[in-house]
Amino acid sequence: MYLLRIGSIFGIWKKPDNVEKPIDAILQSGEHLRCSGYAVYGSACMLVLATPEGVNGFTLDPVRNDCSVIL
């Protein structure tokens, strides 16, 4: 039996104040990155979020139907 896991990698940037065209807000360097992370969903659901303050990980406990901190 195979366990299928699907996930998403994401980043969130701050929108610059002097943007005239939407494409200029999208094409930014990493120095403006506010946070990033990834989510994995399948038989287990997990979210890892990295901010300047540190890394936090959360997993969904289906028995209790809530999230637990893992990192």
N, C-alpha and C positions, 0 to 999 in steps of 0.2 A: 504494500500500500504506500502511495506517495502522498506527502502532505504538500499541498500547493500553497506557496506564500507569495503574496503580491504586495508591493510597497510603492511609496512615493518619497522622493527626495525634494526638499524645498528650501528656498532662501527668501528672506524678507529684507528689502532695502528701503531706506528712507527716500522719499521723493524729494529731489532737489528743488529749491525755491525758484531757480531761474529757468525752469523747463518751459519751452514754448511748444515743442512737439511731443506727443506721447512716446514716440520711439526713443527719445533722449532720456526719458525716465527709466526705460527698460534696460538700455545698454549702459550699465554702470560698472565700475571696478569694485573689487571686494572691500575696499576701504569704507564704503558706505553700507556694508552689510550689517543689519541690526541683529538678526538671528537666523539660524538655519537648523535643519533637522531632517529626520526621516520617520516615516510611519510604515509599519509592517502589519498587514492584515491577512488573516487566514484562520488556521486553527488556534492561533494566539494573536492578540492584537497588542501592539507596542508602539509607543511614541517616544522618540529621543529628541530633545530640544537643546541646542547650544546657543547661549547668549554670552555677552562679555562677562557676566557674573559667574558663569560655570555651565556645566552640563547636567540636565535632568532627564531621567527616564521614567516612563510610566507604562504599566501594563494593565490590561483589563482583566479583572477576575470575574469570570462568568458565573461563578457560584454566588458571590456576594453582590454581583452586578455593580461594581464600582472599580475605580482605578487605584492602583498601588504604586508608590514610588519605588523604583528599582535601582536608581543610581544616586 
